[in-house]
Amino acid sequence: MIVEFGKTGAERPRLVARLVADGALPADLDAVTRGAAEAQRFSGKTGQVFEYFAAGAGDAIARHALVGIGDASAAGRIAALEKAGGALTAKYLTSGEAAVAIDFGGSGLSADEAAAVLLGARLRGWRHDVYRTKLKDEQKASLGTIVAINAPDGTDAAWEIESAIAEGVEFTRELVTEPANVIYPESFVERCRARLEGTGIEILVLDKAQMTALGMGALLGVAQGSVREPRLLAMRWKGKAGARPTAFVGKGVTFDTGGISIKPAAGMEDMKWDMGGAGAVAGTMLALAKRKAQADVIGVCGLVENMPDGNAQRPGDVVTSMSGQTVEVINTDAEGRLVLCDALTWVQKEYSPATIVDLATLTGAMIISLGHEHAGMFSNDDLLASQLDAAGKASGDSLWRFPLGAAYDKLIDSPIADMKNVGPRYGGSITAAQFLQRYIDKGVAWAHLDIAGTVWVDKAGATHDKGATGFGVRLLDRYVRNVLEA
């Protein structure tokens, strides 16, 4: 979706939307329109939309909308404004209108607040209709342009930043939504190459032979049952020199059958989004480069497909990770941690980051714990955890911290290897995090984000349709803004 800035008096789209604060209907509404709004209980609450028509020039009919932006004094103001923009798009996305003008005149919004409305409107308009060939006209998205008029001074500059974030979120949604016969390790890399070309991001790719030489037995063990060869993708945005870099590491299992520990057939099609962590990292790197972030960040994606052929890893196999630690593979469906452990070891040896944040659709237990409202956070550093929590609250990508501790750690001890890849049934998300912690070097601040319940949803939200949410991009970008660019 395109966002443009229109000048006062310039030709406007037929559809014009005005922003209305809670309890403050515009004074210039005629009595009939005011009465209709009140009859429909429109008062300007966040996300309310009221539509009316009026005579335009000549025989034309002008289409109008009032959009509620809520109470300016309420907490969560930015999220409310994004919701208002999203509600407008949701109302008119398939309406037949090609463009909508948002009139900020008299709204009292700042530039950043106006940009939040535009961001919500753009994000809610993202759809992936590439494979839908028989949509009826009334089902097709028609709305493609948002024109901001009477915007506060500085809104265009604020929008340059937010539009970069929107690009990153949309790229993540694209990667997560594509089917596994389209996005697999090699094509994931090529899709990133194409999208990141010309941004200034340095790309490094390791193939199977290179990873074998490095001793990445854990990652390669997951991949050995698939005809799709694994890849390790590293993307570096060096917007600031000097300090040790920050690393974002994503689990990229482009399809997860569970391997020999095969999943039930019902719902297995959802496992195309088991690369949501890698998708979030790729989208974040695009956003940082597009807005030219003043930070040194490395994004790493461990990319594999987990399949159950005759060469697949077996339960009971022992693999040696790049760190030299050995793992008894009790369950081949606990594969994400095997991918991440080698990616974590590699990025530490290659770049010596001061801070690592990994993102992974790691455990179904996290969905049981938190549903689809929060992602789980585990960290060895209280400051990092508080910084990520603050970034989650500011961005809307909400986190909830879980514990780590020696009592959980011993649950993954193996009688024949250094560790098992799963513990007992209870505390499954925690033992998964404990597993990953064994691969973090001393002195490195680390956080693990289990995003299993947040990358894909079955119902629409304020700024996304059902399906891929793009979770993680806005969180990581806000962390970079708050901490690395402060």
C-alpha positions as CSV (number, residue, x, y, z in Angstrom):
1,M,0.0,0.0,0.0
2,I,1.3,3.5,-0.9
3,V,1.2,6.5,1.4
4,E,1.3,9.9,-0.1
5,F,1.2,13.4,1.2
6,G,-1.4,15.7,-0.4
7,K,-1.4,19.5,-0.3
8,T,-4.3,21.5,1.0
9,G,-6.6,22.3,-1.9
10,A,-5.2,19.7,-4.2
11,E,-7.4,17.1,-5.8
12,R,-8.4,14.5,-3.2
13,P,-9.8,11.0,-3.5
14,R,-13.5,10.6,-3.4
15,L,-13.3,9.0,0.0
16,V,-12.1,11.3,2.8
17,A,-11.8,10.3,6.4
18,R,-11.6,12.6,9.4
19,L,-10.1,11.7,12.8
20,V,-12.4,12.2,15.8
21,A,-11.5,12.1,19.4
22,D,-13.7,10.3,21.9
23,G,-16.8,12.3,22.7
24,A,-16.0,15.1,20.2
25,L,-18.0,14.9,17.1
26,P,-17.1,17.6,14.6
27,A,-19.0,20.8,15.1
28,D,-19.6,21.3,11.4
29,L,-21.6,18.1,10.9
30,D,-25.1,18.8,9.8
31,A,-28.0,17.8,12.0
32,V,-28.9,14.7,9.9
33,T,-25.3,13.3,9.8
34,R,-24.8,14.0,13.5
35,G,-28.1,12.3,14.3
36,A,-27.1,9.3,12.2
37,A,-23.7,9.0,13.9
38,E,-25.3,9.1,17.3
39,A,-27.9,6.6,16.3
40,Q,-25.1,4.2,15.3
41,R,-23.4,5.0,18.7
42,F,-20.4,6.5,17.1
43,S,-18.6,8.6,19.6
44,G,-15.0,8.6,18.5
45,K,-13.8,5.6,20.5
46,T,-10.7,4.0,19.2
47,G,-11.3,2.1,16.0
48,Q,-14.9,3.2,15.5
49,V,-15.7,4.0,11.8
50,F,-18.9,5.9,10.7
51,E,-19.6,6.4,7.0
52,Y,-21.9,8.9,5.4
53,F,-22.4,10.5,2.0
54,A,-22.9,14.0,0.8
55,A,-23.3,15.9,-2.5
56,G,-20.1,16.6,-4.2
57,A,-19.3,18.8,-7.2
58,G,-21.9,18.6,-9.9
59,D,-23.7,15.3,-9.8
60,A,-20.9,13.6,-7.9
61,I,-21.4,11.9,-4.5
62,A,-18.7,12.5,-1.9
63,R,-18.0,9.6,0.5
64,H,-16.9,10.5,4.0
65,A,-15.8,8.6,7.1
66,L,-15.3,9.5,10.7
67,V,-12.6,7.5,12.4
68,G,-12.4,7.3,16.2
69,I,-8.9,7.9,17.7
70,G,-10.0,7.6,21.4
71,D,-8.9,9.7,24.4
72,A,-5.6,11.6,24.0
73,S,-4.9,11.2,27.7
74,A,-5.3,7.4,27.8
75,A,-2.4,5.0,28.1
76,G,-1.2,3.2,25.0
77,R,-1.8,6.2,22.7
78,I,0.4,5.1,19.8
79,A,-1.2,1.6,19.7
80,A,-4.7,3.2,19.8
81,L,-3.8,5.5,16.8
82,E,-2.4,2.5,14.9
83,K,-5.7,0.7,15.6
84,A,-7.6,3.6,14.2
85,G,-5.6,3.6,11.0
86,G,-6.1,-0.2,10.8
87,A,-9.8,0.1,11.3
88,L,-10.1,2.5,8.4
89,T,-8.2,0.2,6.0
90,A,-10.2,-2.9,7.2
91,K,-13.4,-1.0,6.4
92,Y,-12.5,0.0,2.9
93,L,-9.9,-2.5,1.7
94,T,-12.4,-4.3,-0.6
95,S,-14.8,-1.5,-0.9
96,G,-14.1,-0.6,-4.5
97,E,-12.3,2.6,-3.5
98,A,-8.8,2.8,-4.8
99,A,-7.7,5.6,-2.4
100,V,-8.6,7.2,0.8
101,A,-7.6,10.6,2.1
102,I,-7.0,10.9,5.8
103,D,-7.6,14.5,6.9
104,F,-5.5,15.3,10.0
105,G,-6.8,18.9,10.2
106,G,-8.0,19.7,13.7
107,S,-7.0,16.3,15.1
108,G,-4.4,17.8,17.4
109,L,-2.0,15.0,16.7
110,S,1.8,15.4,16.6
111,A,3.9,14.2,13.7
112,D,4.8,10.9,15.4
113,E,1.1,10.3,16.2
114,A,0.0,11.0,12.7
115,A,2.7,8.6,11.4
116,A,1.3,6.0,13.8
117,V,-2.2,6.3,12.1
118,L,-0.6,5.9,8.7
119,L,1.5,2.9,9.9
120,G,-1.6,1.1,11.2
121,A,-3.5,1.8,8.0
122,R,-0.7,0.4,5.8
123,L,0.0,-2.7,7.9
124,R,-3.7,-3.7,8.0
125,G,-3.8,-3.5,4.2
126,W,-1.2,-6.2,3.6
127,R,-2.5,-9.3,1.9
128,H,-0.9,-12.2,0.0
129,D,-3.3,-13.0,-2.9
130,V,-0.6,-14.3,-5.2
131,Y,-2.1,-17.8,-5.5
132,R,-5.8,-16.8,-5.4
133,T,-6.9,-16.8,-9.0
134,K,-10.7,-16.9,-8.7
135,L,-11.5,-14.1,-6.3
136,K,-14.7,-12.2,-7.2
137,D,-14.3,-8.5,-7.8
138,E,-15.9,-7.7,-4.4
139,Q,-13.4,-9.9,-2.7
140,K,-10.3,-8.3,-4.2
141,A,-8.4,-5.6,-2.4
142,S,-9.1,-2.3,-4.2
143,L,-7.6,0.1,-1.7
144,G,-4.0,0.8,-2.7
145,T,-3.3,4.4,-1.7
146,I,-3.6,6.5,1.4
147,V,-3.2,10.2,1.0
148,A,-2.4,12.3,4.2
149,I,-3.8,15.8,4.0
150,N,-3.4,18.6,6.5
151,A,-0.8,16.5,8.3
152,P,1.2,18.1,11.1
153,D,4.6,19.5,10.3
154,G,7.2,16.8,10.3
155,T,4.8,13.9,9.5
156,D,6.5,13.1,6.3
157,A,9.9,12.8,8.1
158,A,8.4,10.6,10.8
159,W,6.7,8.5,8.1
160,E,10.1,7.8,6.4
161,I,11.1,5.9,9.5
162,E,7.8,4.1,10.0
163,S,7.6,3.2,6.3
164,A,10.9,1.3,6.7
165,I,9.4,-0.6,9.6
166,A,6.3,-1.4,7.5
167,E,8.6,-2.8,4.7
168,G,10.3,-5.0,7.2
169,V,7.1,-6.3,8.7
170,E,5.6,-6.9,5.3
171,F,8.7,-8.8,4.2
172,T,8.5,-11.0,7.2
173,R,4.8,-11.7,6.6
174,E,5.7,-12.6,3.0
175,L,8.3,-15.1,4.0
176,V,6.1,-16.7,6.7
177,T,3.1,-16.9,4.4
178,E,4.8,-18.5,1.4
179,P,4.3,-22.3,1.2
180,A,7.2,-24.7,1.8
181,N,7.5,-25.6,-1.9
182,V,8.3,-22.0,-2.6
183,I,10.3,-21.0,0.5
184,Y,12.9,-23.5,1.5
185,P,16.5,-22.9,2.7
186,E,18.0,-22.0,-0.7
187,S,15.1,-19.9,-1.9
188,F,14.8,-18.1,1.5
189,V,18.4,-17.0,0.9
190,E,17.7,-15.9,-2.7
191,R,14.5,-14.0,-1.6
192,C,16.6,-12.1,1.0
193,R,19.3,-11.4,-1.6
194,A,16.8,-9.9,-3.9
195,R,15.1,-7.8,-1.3
196,L,18.2,-6.6,0.4
197,E,20.1,-5.7,-2.8
198,G,21.3,-2.1,-2.7
199,T,20.6,-1.6,0.9
200,G,24.2,-1.7,2.1
201,I,23.7,-5.0,4.0
202,E,26.6,-7.5,3.7
203,I,25.5,-11.0,3.1
204,L,27.4,-14.2,3.9
205,V,26.0,-17.7,3.1
206,L,27.3,-21.0,4.3
207,D,26.3,-24.2,2.4
208,K,26.3,-27.8,3.6
209,A,29.9,-28.5,2.8
210,Q,31.1,-25.4,4.7
211,M,28.9,-26.2,7.7
212,T,30.2,-29.8,7.7
213,A,33.8,-28.5,7.8
214,L,32.9,-26.3,10.7
215,G,31.4,-29.3,12.6
216,M,27.7,-28.1,12.7
217,G,26.5,-31.6,13.5
218,A,23.4,-30.5,15.3
219,L,22.0,-28.3,12.5
220,L,23.0,-30.8,9.8
221,G,21.4,-33.7,11.7
222,V,18.0,-32.0,11.4
223,A,18.6,-31.4,7.7
224,Q,19.8,-34.8,6.7
225,G,16.3,-36.2,6.0
226,S,15.5,-33.6,3.4
227,V,16.5,-33.3,-0.3
228,R,16.6,-29.5,0.4
229,E,20.1,-28.6,1.5
230,P,20.5,-26.4,4.6
231,R,21.9,-22.9,4.6
232,L,23.2,-20.5,7.2
233,L,22.5,-16.9,6.2
234,A,24.3,-14.0,7.9
235,M,23.3,-10.4,7.1
236,R,25.3,-7.5,8.6
237,W,24.2,-3.9,8.8
238,K,27.1,-1.8,10.0
239,G,25.5,1.6,10.5
240,K,27.9,2.4,13.3
241,A,31.5,1.3,13.8
242,G,33.4,0.7,17.0
243,A,31.6,-1.3,19.6
244,R,31.0,-5.1,19.5
245,P,28.0,-5.9,17.4
246,T,24.6,-7.1,18.4
247,A,23.3,-10.4,17.0
248,F,19.7,-11.4,16.2
249,V,19.5,-15.1,15.5
250,G,16.4,-16.8,14.0
251,K,15.2,-20.4,13.7
252,G,14.5,-21.1,10.1
253,V,12.8,-24.5,9.8
254,T,11.1,-23.9,6.5
255,F,8.9,-26.9,7.0
256,D,8.7,-29.2,10.0
257,T,7.1,-32.6,9.7
258,G,8.7,-33.6,13.1
259,G,11.0,-35.9,11.3
260,I,10.9,-39.6,12.5
261,S,9.0,-38.3,15.5
262,I,6.4,-37.2,13.0
263,K,3.6,-34.8,13.9
264,P,-0.1,-35.6,13.5
265,A,-1.5,-35.0,10.0
266,A,-4.1,-32.5,11.2
267,G,-2.7,-29.0,11.1
268,M,0.7,-30.0,9.8
269,E,0.3,-27.5,6.9
270,D,0.8,-24.8,9.5
271,M,4.4,-25.9,9.9
272,K,5.4,-23.7,6.9
273,W,5.7,-20.9,9.4
274,D,8.2,-22.7,11.6
275,M,10.7,-20.4,10.1
276,G,9.0,-17.4,11.7
277,G,12.1,-16.5,13.8
278,A,14.3,-16.4,10.7
279,G,11.6,-14.4,8.9
280,A,11.5,-11.8,11.7
281,V,15.3,-11.5,11.6
282,A,15.3,-10.9,7.8
283,G,12.5,-8.3,8.1
284,T,14.3,-6.5,10.9
285,M,17.5,-6.3,8.9
286,L,15.6,-4.8,6.0
287,A,13.9,-2.3,8.3
288,L,17.2,-1.2,9.9
289,A,18.9,-0.8,6.5
290,K,16.0,1.1,5.0
291,R,15.9,3.6,7.9
292,K,19.8,3.7,8.1
293,A,19.9,2.8,11.7
294,Q,23.0,3.9,13.6
295,A,23.9,0.5,14.9
296,D,26.1,-2.5,14.1
297,V,23.7,-5.5,13.9
298,I,24.2,-9.0,12.5
299,G,21.2,-11.1,11.6
300,V,21.7,-14.9,11.4
301,C,19.2,-17.4,10.1
302,G,19.7,-21.2,10.5
303,L,17.8,-22.7,7.6
304,V,16.7,-26.3,7.3
305,E,13.8,-28.5,6.4
306,N,12.9,-31.3,8.8
307,M,11.7,-34.4,6.9
308,P,11.4,-38.1,7.6
309,D,13.1,-40.0,4.8
310,G,15.3,-43.1,5.0
311,N,18.3,-40.9,5.8
312,A,16.6,-38.9,8.5
313,Q,17.9,-38.5,12.0
314,R,16.6,-41.2,14.5
315,P,15.4,-40.8,18.1
316,G,18.4,-41.9,20.2
317,D,21.1,-40.7,17.8
318,V,23.9,-38.6,19.2
319,V,25.2,-35.6,17.4
320,T,28.2,-33.3,18.0
321,S,27.5,-29.6,17.8
322,M,29.9,-27.0,16.6
323,S,30.7,-26.1,20.2
324,G,32.0,-29.7,20.7
325,Q,29.1,-30.5,23.1
326,T,27.2,-33.7,22.3
327,V,23.4,-34.1,22.2
328,E,21.3,-37.2,22.5
329,V,18.3,-36.7,20.2
330,I,15.4,-38.0,22.1
331,N,12.8,-36.4,19.9
332,T,13.4,-35.3,16.3
333,D,10.5,-32.9,16.6
334,A,12.6,-30.8,19.1
335,E,14.7,-29.7,16.1
336,G,14.7,-26.0,16.4
337,R,17.1,-25.9,19.3
338,L,19.5,-28.1,17.4
339,V,19.5,-25.6,14.6
340,L,19.9,-22.6,16.9
341,C,22.7,-24.1,19.0
342,D,25.0,-24.3,16.0
343,A,23.9,-20.9,14.7
344,L,24.6,-19.4,18.2
345,T,28.0,-20.9,18.4
346,W,28.9,-19.8,14.9
347,V,27.9,-16.1,15.4
348,Q,29.9,-15.9,18.6
349,K,33.0,-17.4,17.1
350,E,32.7,-15.3,13.9
351,Y,31.7,-11.9,15.3
352,S,32.0,-11.9,19.1
353,P,28.8,-10.0,19.7
354,A,28.2,-8.4,23.1
355,T,24.5,-9.2,23.0
356,I,22.4,-11.9,21.3
357,V,18.7,-12.2,20.9
358,D,17.3,-15.3,19.3
359,L,13.8,-15.8,18.1
360,A,12.2,-19.1,17.4
361,T,8.8,-20.8,17.1
362,L,10.3,-23.3,19.5
363,T,7.6,-25.0,21.6
364,G,4.0,-25.7,21.6
365,A,4.2,-25.5,25.3
366,M,4.6,-21.7,24.9
367,I,1.2,-21.5,23.2
368,I,-0.4,-23.4,26.1
369,S,1.2,-20.9,28.5
370,L,0.6,-17.6,26.8
371,G,-1.8,-18.2,24.0
372,H,-1.4,-15.8,21.1
373,E,-1.1,-12.6,23.2
374,H,2.6,-12.6,24.3
375,A,5.8,-14.3,23.3
376,G,7.9,-15.9,26.0
377,M,11.2,-14.4,27.0
378,F,14.1,-16.0,28.8
379,S,17.4,-14.2,29.6
380,N,20.6,-14.5,31.5
381,D,20.8,-10.7,31.9
382,D,18.2,-8.6,33.8
383,L,19.1,-5.4,32.0
384,L,18.6,-6.9,28.6
385,A,15.3,-8.5,29.7
386,S,14.0,-5.1,30.9
387,Q,15.1,-3.4,27.7
388,L,13.3,-6.0,25.6
389,D,10.3,-5.8,27.8
390,A,10.1,-2.1,27.3
391,A,10.6,-2.5,23.6
392,G,7.8,-5.0,23.5
393,K,5.4,-2.6,25.3
394,A,6.3,0.3,23.0
395,S,6.0,-1.7,19.8
396,G,3.0,-3.9,20.6
397,D,5.1,-7.1,20.2
398,S,4.5,-8.1,23.8
399,L,6.8,-10.3,25.9
400,W,6.4,-12.2,29.2
401,R,9.5,-13.3,31.1
402,F,10.0,-16.9,32.2
403,P,12.6,-18.3,34.6
404,L,15.9,-20.1,34.0
405,G,17.7,-22.0,36.7
406,A,19.9,-25.0,37.6
407,A,16.9,-27.0,38.8
408,Y,15.5,-27.0,35.2
409,D,19.0,-27.4,33.7
410,K,19.5,-30.9,35.1
411,L,16.3,-32.1,33.5
412,I,18.1,-32.3,30.1
413,D,21.2,-34.2,31.3
414,S,21.7,-37.3,29.3
415,P,23.1,-40.6,30.6
416,I,25.2,-41.1,27.4
417,A,25.9,-37.6,26.1
418,D,26.4,-34.1,27.4
419,M,22.7,-33.4,27.2
420,K,19.3,-34.5,25.7
421,N,17.4,-32.3,23.3
422,V,14.2,-32.6,25.4
423,G,13.3,-32.8,29.1
424,P,10.1,-34.2,30.7
425,R,6.7,-33.1,29.7
426,Y,6.3,-30.3,32.1
427,G,8.2,-27.0,31.7
428,G,9.0,-27.7,28.1
429,S,9.6,-24.1,27.1
430,I,11.9,-23.6,30.0
431,T,14.0,-26.7,29.3
432,A,14.3,-25.7,25.7
433,A,15.7,-22.3,26.8
434,Q,18.0,-24.1,29.2
435,F,19.3,-26.1,26.3
436,L,20.1,-23.0,24.3
437,Q,21.8,-21.3,27.3
438,R,24.5,-24.0,27.3
439,Y,25.7,-22.6,24.0
440,I,26.1,-19.0,25.2
441,D,29.7,-17.9,26.0
442,K,30.5,-16.4,29.4
443,G,30.0,-12.6,29.5
444,V,27.5,-12.5,26.5
445,A,24.1,-11.0,27.3
446,W,21.5,-13.3,25.8
447,A,17.8,-13.5,25.5
448,H,15.7,-16.2,23.9
449,L,12.2,-15.3,22.6
450,D,9.8,-18.2,22.0
451,I,7.4,-16.7,19.5
452,A,5.4,-19.9,18.7
453,G,2.1,-18.3,19.5
454,T,2.6,-14.9,17.9
455,V,3.9,-15.3,14.3
456,W,0.6,-16.7,12.9
457,V,-3.0,-16.2,14.1
458,D,-6.4,-17.5,13.1
459,K,-8.2,-14.2,13.4
460,A,-7.5,-10.6,12.3
461,G,-6.0,-8.1,14.7
462,A,-5.9,-4.3,14.8
463,T,-3.0,-4.0,12.3
464,H,-3.0,-7.4,10.6
465,D,-5.4,-9.8,8.9
466,K,-5.5,-13.5,10.0
467,G,-2.3,-15.3,9.1
468,A,1.2,-14.0,9.4
469,T,1.6,-11.1,11.8
470,G,5.2,-10.1,11.2
471,F,5.9,-10.4,15.0
472,G,9.4,-9.5,16.1
473,V,10.3,-6.9,13.6
474,R,8.9,-4.0,15.4
475,L,10.2,-5.4,18.7
476,L,13.8,-5.6,17.6
477,D,13.7,-2.3,15.8
478,R,12.4,-0.6,18.9
479,Y,15.1,-2.3,21.0
480,V,17.7,-0.9,18.5
481,R,16.2,2.6,18.8
482,N,16.0,2.5,22.6
483,V,19.3,0.9,23.3
484,L,21.8,0.8,20.5
485,E,21.0,4.3,19.0
486,A,20.3,6.0,22.4
